[in-house]
Amino acid sequence: MRSLSAIIVILFLIAGTSCSRRNKDIDKSGIIPEKDIESILKEVYLADGLLYLSSVYQWYSKTDTVPAYINIIRQHGYTKTDMDKSMRYYYIKNPKILVKIYDKILSEFSETESLLNKESLSEQKDQNNLWTGKINYSIPFADNTIPGPFDITLDNPGQYTLTFSLTVFSNDQSVNPRISIYYIPADSITDNNKTTLKTVPYLKDDRTHQYDFNIEVMPNKPVHLKGYLFCYDNLPGEWEKHVNVEDISITKIR
């Protein structure tokens, strides 16, 4: 796909504009507004990318691709002559507008590309994430209920990692906040035969900390991973809890 600057050059070629035709007395009447010029350039840039697809390019393979760009100009209600005059006007009389349009389009496409990349990574991450609940949640809550327990079945042998980010705020009134997780054989009826993972106390420092826990699943021995991401000692009455948990995931790493 060509750069946007190359597309602008193409439009100059379409319009027949050259440095030798720098007329200082270009008539401003009938000039395509800046907003419409921006829309046309944006669509031409997208069309140029589509023309690189074999399924689209075959429509134009026997002819020049310039008609595709001219069609876009027409779809916006303008003619090739209008574009000729307008591009010559902006290029000669007000090139700063073209630079501003150029920068704005590039910024929008860069932002769109970034969002698409993030969505793609997020989808890939979601596909590999075995966590079955919400991946983010915030507490405060006024009652004495611990956030719901989790129970994840790990069937395939290998090493798994439970990861999440957690912030306990300094105004949190819970006592001994910590994680409580363990696993039991998948065929166990009770939790008597459980293996407790290392208990890690949480710090009330208003800072976000990353936590990682590894679980090894042996061949033909699936397990239930169970517990609470936020656990604390019971206290009578009502007291404030203030915690954020983010990006919870369970993934198989090998």
C-alpha positions in Angstrom: 0.0 0.0 0.0 1.4 3.4 -1.0 2.0 6.2 1.5 -0.5 9.0 1.7 2.0 11.4 0.2 2.2 9.2 -2.8 -1.5 9.3 -3.1 -1.5 13.0 -3.1 1.1 12.9 -5.9 -1.2 10.6 -7.9 -4.0 13.1 -7.5 -1.7 15.8 -8.8 -0.9 13.6 -11.8 -4.6 13.0 -12.3 -5.3 16.7 -12.1 -2.4 17.5 -14.4 -0.8 19.8 -11.9 2.9 20.6 -12.0 5.3 23.1 -10.6 5.4 24.8 -13.9 1.8 25.7 -13.7 2.0 27.7 -10.5 -0.5 30.4 -11.3 -0.6 33.1 -8.7 -4.1 34.2 -9.7 -6.0 31.0 -9.2 -9.7 31.7 -8.8 -11.0 30.6 -5.4 -14.6 30.1 -6.5 -15.6 26.5 -6.8 -12.8 25.2 -4.6 -13.7 21.9 -2.8 -13.9 22.6 0.9 -11.2 21.4 3.2 -13.5 18.9 4.9 -14.4 17.3 1.6 -10.8 17.2 0.4 -9.9 15.4 3.5 -12.7 12.8 3.0 -11.7 12.3 -0.6 -8.0 11.8 0.2 -8.9 9.4 3.0 -11.1 7.2 0.7 -8.5 7.3 -2.1 -5.9 6.1 0.4 -8.2 3.2 1.5 -9.0 2.4 -2.1 -5.4 2.2 -2.9 -4.9 -0.4 -0.3 -7.9 -2.4 -1.6 -6.5 -2.3 -5.1 -3.6 -4.4 -3.8 -6.0 -7.3 -3.0 -6.0 -9.7 -5.9 -9.8 -10.1 -5.8 -10.1 -6.3 -6.4 -7.1 -5.7 -8.5 -8.3 -8.1 -11.2 -11.1 -5.6 -12.0 -8.5 -3.0 -12.9 -5.7 -5.2 -14.1 -6.2 -4.5 -17.7 -6.7 -0.8 -17.3 -5.3 2.0 -15.3 -6.3 2.3 -11.7 -6.8 6.1 -12.0 -10.5 5.6 -12.9 -11.0 4.2 -9.4 -9.8 7.4 -7.8 -11.9 9.6 -10.2 -15.0 7.6 -9.2 -14.3 8.5 -5.6 -14.2 12.2 -6.5 -17.5 11.8 -8.3 -19.1 10.0 -5.4 -18.5 13.1 -3.3 -20.3 15.2 -5.9 -17.3 16.7 -7.6 -15.7 16.4 -11.0 -12.1 15.8 -12.0 -12.0 19.4 -13.0 -13.1 20.5 -9.5 -10.3 18.3 -8.0 -7.8 19.7 -10.5 -8.6 23.3 -9.5 -8.8 22.6 -5.8 -5.6 20.6 -5.5 -3.8 23.3 -7.5 -5.3 26.0 -5.2 -4.3 24.3 -2.0 -0.9 23.3 -3.2 0.0 26.8 -4.5 -2.0 29.2 -2.4 -2.4 27.4 0.9 -0.1 24.4 1.2 -0.4 24.4 5.0 -3.9 23.1 4.7 -2.7 20.1 2.7 -0.1 19.5 5.4 -2.7 19.7 8.1 -5.0 17.3 6.2 -2.1 15.0 5.6 -1.2 14.9 9.3 -4.8 14.5 10.4 -5.4 11.5 8.1 -2.2 9.8 9.1 -3.1 10.3 12.8 -6.5 8.8 12.3 -5.2 5.8 10.4 -2.5 5.3 13.0 -5.0 5.4 15.8 -7.3 3.0 14.0 -4.4 0.6 13.3 -3.4 0.7 17.0 -7.0 -0.1 18.1 -7.2 -3.0 15.6 -3.9 -4.4 16.8 -5.1 -4.1 20.4 -8.4 -5.8 19.6 -6.5 -8.6 17.8 -4.2 -9.2 20.7 -7.2 -9.0 23.1 -9.1 -11.6 21.0 -6.0 -13.9 20.9 -5.6 -13.5 24.7 -9.3 -14.2 25.3 -9.0 -17.4 23.2 -6.2 -18.7 25.4 -7.6 -17.5 28.7 -9.2 -20.3 30.7 -10.6 -17.9 33.3 -14.4 -18.1 33.3 -15.4 -15.0 35.2 -15.0 -11.3 34.7 -11.4 -10.3 34.0 -11.7 -7.0 35.8 -13.7 -5.9 38.9 -13.6 -3.3 41.5 -14.7 -3.4 45.1 -16.0 -1.3 47.3 -18.9 -3.2 48.8 -20.4 -2.6 52.2 -21.4 -6.1 53.2 -19.2 -8.8 54.6 -19.3 -11.0 51.5 -16.0 -12.2 50.0 -16.0 -11.8 46.2 -17.3 -15.0 44.6 -15.0 -18.1 44.7 -13.7 -19.5 41.4 -13.5 -23.1 40.3 -11.6 -23.7 37.1 -11.0 -27.2 35.6 -7.5 -27.8 34.2 -7.8 -31.0 32.1 -4.6 -31.1 30.0 -1.2 -31.9 31.5 1.3 -29.1 31.6 2.1 -25.9 33.4 -0.5 -23.2 33.9 -0.1 -19.7 35.2 -2.7 -17.6 37.0 -1.9 -13.9 36.6 -3.6 -10.7 37.6 -3.0 -7.2 38.8 -4.3 -6.0 42.1 -4.5 -2.8 44.0 -5.4 -2.5 47.7 -6.0 1.1 48.6 -4.9 2.6 51.9 -8.5 3.2 53.0 -9.3 -0.5 52.8 -10.3 -1.7 56.2 -10.0 -5.4 55.6 -7.8 -7.4 58.0 -5.0 -9.6 56.6 -6.0 -9.2 52.9 -4.5 -12.0 50.8 -5.0 -14.5 48.0 -6.4 -18.0 48.9 -6.0 -20.6 46.1 -5.6 -24.3 46.0 -6.3 -27.2 43.7 -7.8 -30.7 44.2 -8.0 -33.8 41.9 -10.9 -33.4 39.5 -12.5 -36.6 40.7 -12.5 -35.4 44.4 -15.9 -35.0 46.0 -14.6 -32.8 48.9 -11.7 -30.4 49.4 -10.0 -32.6 51.9 -7.2 -33.7 49.5 -6.2 -30.2 48.5 -2.9 -28.7 47.6 -2.6 -25.1 48.8 -0.5 -22.7 46.8 1.6 -20.1 48.5 -0.4 -17.5 50.4 0.7 -14.0 49.5 -0.4 -11.0 51.7 -1.5 -7.9 49.9 -0.1 -4.5 50.5 -2.3 -1.5 51.2 -0.2 1.0 49.4 -2.4 2.3 46.6 -0.1 0.7 44.1 -0.9 -1.9 41.4 1.0 -5.1 41.9 1.4 -8.0 39.4 0.8 -11.6 40.8 1.7 -14.8 39.1 1.1 -18.4 40.3 2.2 -21.6 38.6 0.2 -24.8 38.7 1.6 -28.1 37.4 -0.9 -30.6 36.0 0.3 -34.2 35.7 -0.7 -36.6 32.9 -4.1 -38.2 33.5 -4.6 -36.1 36.7 -6.8 -33.2 35.9 -7.5 -30.8 38.7 -9.9 -28.1 39.9 -8.2 -24.8 40.7 -10.3 -23.1 43.4 -10.2 -20.3 45.8 -10.6 -16.5 46.2 -8.5 -13.8 44.6 -9.3 -11.5 47.5 -9.6 -13.1 51.0 -9.5 -11.5 54.5 -10.2 -12.3 58.1 -13.8 -12.0 59.2 -14.8 -9.0 61.3 -18.1 -8.1 62.9 -20.2 -5.3 61.5 -19.7 -3.3 58.3 -16.4 -2.0 57.1 -15.0 -0.6 53.9 -13.2 -2.7 51.3 -11.4 -0.9 48.4 -9.7 -3.1 45.9 -9.2 -3.2 42.1 -8.5 -6.5 40.3 -7.5 -6.4 36.6 -6.4 -8.6 33.7 -7.2 -11.9 35.4 -6.0 -14.8 33.2 -5.2 -18.5 33.4 -3.1 -19.7 30.5 -1.3 -22.9 29.7 2.4 -22.0 29.1 3.8 -25.4 28.3 
